[in-house]
Amino acid sequence: MKFVDEFRDGELGRAVAAQILGAVEPGRHYKLMEVCGGHTHSIYRYGVDDLLPDNVELVHGPGCPVCVIPMGRVDDGIAIAREEGVIFTCFGDMLRVPGSNGTLLDAKAEGADVRMVYSPLDALRIARAEPEREVVFFAIGFETTAPSTALTLKRARAEGLGNFSCMCNHVTIVPPLRALLDSPDLRLDGFIGPGHVSTVVGARPFEFIPADYGRPVVIAGFEPLDLLQAIHMILVQLREGRREVENQYTRVVPYDGNPAALRAMAEVFALRPHFEWRGLGFISQSALRLSDAYADLDAERRFSVPGVRVADPKACQCGEVLKGVIKPWECKVFGTACTPEHAIGTCMVSPEGACAAYYNYGRFARDRVVA
Amino acid sequence: MTGCDHDVCITCGDVGVEMRVVRLDGDLAVCEAADGDVRAVEVALVDGVAEGETLLVHADVALVRL
């Protein structure tokens, strides 16, 4: 298949791996963060890290929106789902994210009308088909998903659909990166920039990373050769003393992103003053709400929600995993009490979560001492 | 079970789906993925979409022409 087969070529992969080996300085340890959960998934699905020298370490970033959603927001969604007459729609993975007292799937088992959709447009179709019911879409995701929500809300407005609303949990990628760079816990040498987020926002928003923090960024695609090439490009920048934003994924990502998508988002959304990220705490201007012009379609204004901050389970170390401070298998409950079938932490829920990626691809036993 | 058969979580757009435009249908385009999945896709964000083109689609919205 075009753009797939040629980026999974084993011989080319080994050649790029050899170039990576030639680009590292012996005795230096490199910590590179892949920002995006899709990258985390690809790295472990294809064993990309097995092709890297021991002194190149990949750190998994906060780029899985399911993984960073705090429990309180799940509780708010469940409260709306339990309202009389509501059809609550969300993506599949959200159904299994634990709140303080169960998941949306539990709420469904207890009688709430919770339905999985593949897109917000599916939710809009339900609203058209069932005009006597209130249909709420639980919007989540980075800037890749936000345009879809924005266009759906514009359609709802144009069609005068009074029974459709949105609980907005969209987040933005740049503020958590700045928070990570400001964190004393973590020393990073470079970033593998998110691929499809950048189709919307472009490469320009990442320019602050080399400019303010002196770290290289290479925006990368999702095939194994994309990732290997991006890692090589970062290492070459470091070796040559360059610090800039480069785009490995030029076949998909325009440097200026998608202006039409950005305009739609600017019309429909406004920045929240602050938003809680699981493991990272409150980050200023890191999430979106509906703009005043679309306030009548805001589910949080239409329904009452608890809006209570809930502490994470004590056993769960998702926060440290999301900050890259520990590896998933170093969490006390990883692979024992916490598995994809029965997740305690959000990182084990989504296939893009670092814990699920390790678990699903058999990397959970790594570095464990065998008696 | 979530009922979601995707290998990768669709919640995060970072694994978009490549889809071929089968036909235009008003503001939407009927598109087909390599696995045979057919969806009505919003194409308002990509100028001048034509039949036969390949688009990167996330959550039923085309983000870029490939």
Contacts between the chains, C-beta under 8 A, distances in Angstrom:
chain1	res1	chain2	res2	distance
A	1	B	18	7.9
A	1	B	34	5.8
A	2	B	18	7.9
A	2	B	54	7.3
A	2	B	66	7.8
A	3	B	18	7.1
A	3	B	66	6.8
A	36	B	12	7.4
A	36	B	14	4.6
A	37	B	9	7.3
A	37	B	12	5.3
A	37	B	14	6.5
A	38	B	8	6.5
A	38	B	12	6.2
A	38	B	14	3.2
A	38	B	15	4.5
A	39	B	14	7.3
A	41	B	8	5.5
A	41	B	15	7.3
A	63	B	12	7.1
A	63	B	14	7.0
A	64	B	9	7.3
A	64	B	12	5.8
A	65	B	11	5.8
A	65	B	12	5.3
A	66	B	9	6.5
A	66	B	11	5.4
A	66	B	12	7.4
A	91	B	4	7.6
A	91	B	9	7.6
A	91	B	10	5.9
A	91	B	11	4.4
A	92	B	2	4.0
A	92	B	3	6.0
A	92	B	4	3.0
A	92	B	6	7.7
A	92	B	9	7.8
A	92	B	10	7.2
A	92	B	11	7.8
A	93	B	2	6.4
A	93	B	4	6.6
A	93	B	9	4.9
A	93	B	10	7.9
A	93	B	11	5.2
A	94	B	11	6.7
A	95	B	2	5.3
A	96	B	2	5.9
A	105	B	2	7.6
A	116	B	2	6.6
A	116	B	3	5.3
A	116	B	4	6.7
A	118	B	10	6.4
A	118	B	39	7.7
A	118	B	59	7.2
A	118	B	60	6.9
A	119	B	39	8.0
A	119	B	59	4.2
A	119	B	60	3.6
A	119	B	61	7.4
A	120	B	59	6.7
A	120	B	60	7.8
A	121	B	40	7.3
A	121	B	42	6.6
A	121	B	59	7.9
A	121	B	60	4.8
A	121	B	61	7.9
A	122	B	60	7.5
A	140	B	11	5.7
A	141	B	11	5.7
A	141	B	12	5.8
A	141	B	13	6.0
A	141	B	59	7.6
A	142	B	12	6.5
A	142	B	13	6.8
A	142	B	14	7.6
A	143	B	13	7.8
A	144	B	12	6.9
A	144	B	13	2.3
A	144	B	14	6.3
A	144	B	16	7.2
A	144	B	58	5.2
A	144	B	59	7.9
A	144	B	63	7.0
A	145	B	11	7.1
A	145	B	12	7.2
A	145	B	13	5.0
A	145	B	58	6.6
A	145	B	59	5.4
A	147	B	45	6.1
A	147	B	61	5.7
A	147	B	63	7.0
A	148	B	42	7.3
A	148	B	58	6.7
A	148	B	59	3.9
A	148	B	60	6.4
A	148	B	61	4.1
A	151	B	42	5.4
A	151	B	44	6.1
A	151	B	45	7.4
A	151	B	61	6.0
A	194	B	14	5.9
A	195	B	14	5.9
A	196	B	13	5.0
A	196	B	14	4.6
A	196	B	15	7.3
A	196	B	16	5.1
A	196	B	56	7.2
A	196	B	58	6.6
A	196	B	63	7.0
A	197	B	13	7.0
A	197	B	14	6.4
A	199	B	16	7.7
A	199	B	56	6.7
A	199	B	63	4.7
A	199	B	64	4.9
A	200	B	63	6.3
A	222	B	14	7.0
A	222	B	15	6.0
A	251	B	66	7.1
A	252	B	56	6.1
A	252	B	64	5.9
A	252	B	66	6.7
A	253	B	64	7.8
A	254	B	64	7.3
A	258	B	45	5.7
A	258	B	46	7.9
A	258	B	63	6.0
A	258	B	64	6.6
A	260	B	44	7.0
A	260	B	45	4.5
A	260	B	46	7.8
A	260	B	47	7.8
A	261	B	45	4.8
A	261	B	63	6.7
A	264	B	44	7.9
A	264	B	45	7.1
A	350	B	9	4.3
A	350	B	11	6.5
A	350	B	12	7.4
A	351	B	6	7.9
A	351	B	7	6.9
A	351	B	8	5.5
A	351	B	9	5.0
A	352	B	8	6.3
A	352	B	9	4.7
A	352	B	11	7.9
A	352	B	12	5.5
A	352	B	14	7.5
A	352	B	15	7.8
